[in-house]
Amino acid sequence: MYEAKDRQEAAVFLDRISFNTQDASDVAMVQWGRTLKAWREAIQAFHGLRITKGFTEGTPTKIKLLKRLRYGFRNAETYIRKMMLLGLLPGFLLELAPHLLACRAGQGLTAPR
């Protein structure tokens, strides 16, 4: 559906899916068809600029995951390295804000390279 060339082609594709799923014998298929129908405008809006909010909406999820992983760790450098690995904390930010690497005891850590 995201491979459609324009908004009209996407609308035709969504209509076809909606029609085929409304009378499906599988409950999950019916629910999927209803979900696509509810998100129809958002899906079609993609075809205007060809961009999504996926990164913006996924970032808080990644941060929550990191917080769960961080629970119980005593090493701030490990936490920062994991954030950088996921792309949530760019390396240049550490040079601009070195206090992000300060640990509890007040000792500075070296920026990961």
N, C-alpha and C positions, 0 to 999 in steps of 0.2 A: 504494500500500500504506500510505503514511503518512496518506492521506486517510480511512482506515477510521475509523469512529466509536468503536469499542472494540476490545479485545484479541481477542475472538472473531471479529469480522469480519476482522481482520487475519490471524488463523490460517486462516480459510477461504480468503482471497486467497492466502496463502503456499502452502497445500496445492494450490490450483489451478495456481499457477505451477510448483511442484515437479513435479506430475504431468505437465504439458504439456512441461516441458523435459527430463525424464529420457530420453525416447525421440526427442529432436530429432535431425535429421540434421546440424545445425551443432554442431561441437565446442564453440564458444564458448557457445552456449545451454545445453549440458549442464553446462559448468563454472559458468555463472552460476546455474543451478538448484542445483548443489551448494553454492555459496557462500551462497545464500539459506537453504538448509537448515542450514548450519553456523551461520549468524547468526540463526536463527529466534528464539531467546529474547531476544536483544538488540533485534531489530526489534519484537517484541511488547512488550518492556518500555517502549518509547517511549509506548505507549498508556496506561500507568498515570499518568504525570505530564505527558506531552506536552513533554518536554525531551530534548535530546541533548547529548552531550559534544563536539559538533563544534567549538565555539570552543576548548575546552581542548586538543583534539588537533591543531587547526590552527595554534595559536600557535607551537609549536616549529618547524613547517615554515616559517612566515613568518620566524621569526628566522634559520633556516638560510639562507633565500633572501637576507635582508638581509646576512648575513655574507658571502655570495658576492658580492653587489653592493658591499659595503664594501671588499673586497679591492682594494688599490691606491689607494683614496681617501686624501687627506691632510686633508680637511676634516671635522672631527667634527660640525660643525653640519649638514652635508648628511646625514650618517648619522642624526642625531637627527630631522631633519625627515622622512626616509623612514620611520623607525619610527613617528612620530606619524601620518603619512599612512596607514599600515596599521592604526592604532589600537592599536599595541602599547605605546606610551608616552604616557599621558594628559598633557595640558598641565599640569594641576595638580601632577603629580609633579615637574616641573622647578622649580616654585616651592618645593616642599618640600625638594628635593635639588639645589641649584644646582651641586653638584660634577659632576653629569652633563654639564654644558656646559663643563667645564674642558678645554682642549686641552693638547697635549703641552708647549708652551712655558710653561704655567702661566697663560696669559691667559684670562680668562673670556669667554665668548661670550654674546651676547644671546639670550634665549629667543625662539623663533619664535612669532609670533602668527598 
